[in-house]
Structure formats: C-alpha cells, structure tokens
Amino acid sequence: MRRCRCFCDSDDISYAGLHPKLVWHRTKTLRRGDDRWDFCMETVRKERRPKNEA
C-alpha cells in the first residue's frame, strides 16, 4: 500500500494544476481504503453567449 500512496499523491499533485481548463477528480483510491480506484479528467468549455446578447 505504501507505493500506492505515492502514486495517488503524485497524480493529485501533477494533474490538479496541469491546465486551467482541465479538471481532475477522484472519488475512490486504494490508498484511502476503497476496494478500487477511479478518476476523471475532463476539459471545461467556456459557455457561449448568443450573438444578439450584449
């Protein structure tokens, strides 16, 4: 488990500030005692305004 802790911490540090439009999210890790790990990495798009809106 000790190695797993290192990798989980490394992921959180590396991906959290990678890019302003990139969101890193994790709900489970083996390190925290869960039976599996998961993660989500997605990009955030800027919301578009309609052309006729000021």
C-alpha positions in Angstrom: 0.0 0.0 0.0 2.9 2.4 0.6 3.7 2.5 -3.2 0.1 3.1 -4.0 0.0 6.1 -1.6 3.0 7.6 -3.5 1.3 7.2 -6.9 -2.1 8.6 -5.7 -0.4 11.7 -4.2 1.7 12.1 -7.3 -1.5 12.0 -9.5 -3.3 14.6 -7.4 -0.3 17.0 -7.4 0.5 16.5 -11.1 -2.9 16.7 -12.6 -4.6 19.2 -10.3 -2.7 22.2 -11.7 -1.9 20.9 -15.1 -4.1 23.4 -17.1 -6.8 25.9 -16.0 -9.4 24.2 -18.3 -8.6 20.7 -17.2 -10.5 19.3 -14.2 -9.0 16.3 -12.2 -11.4 14.5 -10.0 -11.2 11.3 -8.0 -13.8 9.6 -5.8 -12.0 6.4 -4.7 -8.5 5.3 -4.1 -6.9 2.1 -2.8 -4.8 4.4 -0.6 -7.9 5.6 1.2 -9.1 2.1 1.9 -11.5 1.8 -1.0 -11.8 -1.5 -2.9 -10.9 0.2 -6.2 -9.7 3.5 -7.6 -11.2 5.8 -10.2 -10.6 9.2 -11.6 -12.0 11.6 -14.1 -10.1 14.1 -16.2 -12.2 16.5 -18.3 -11.9 19.8 -20.0 -14.1 22.7 -19.1 -15.6 24.7 -22.0 -16.3 28.3 -21.8 -20.1 28.9 -22.0 -21.0 30.7 -25.3 -23.3 33.7 -25.3 -25.9 34.1 -28.0 -24.7 36.6 -30.7 -27.5 39.0 -30.1 -26.9 39.2 -26.3 -24.8 42.1 -25.0 
